[in-house]
Amino acid sequence: MQHSNSTVIGIAGGTFLSVLPNLHSEDVLKTVILATLGAIVSFIISMTLKYLIKKHKK
């Protein structure tokens, strides 16, 4: 089944607009903080593993 771009955009926009009234500022702030923390932890783990693999290959 093929979807046109306008259909996909319409569905995404409708979903967003139906969720928007249910969002509270505390939820958005919590999500931003957790996403930032997750990105930082992921970056640190990636750099640590890269360092350990490089050190192990020597």
Number of C-alpha atoms within 10 A of each C-alpha: 2 4 7 8 9 9 10 11 11 12 12 12 12 12 11 11 11 11 10 10 8 8 10 9 8 9 11 11 11 11 12 12 12 12 12 12 12 12 12 12 12 12 12 12 12 12 12 12 12 12 11 11 11 10 9 8 6 5
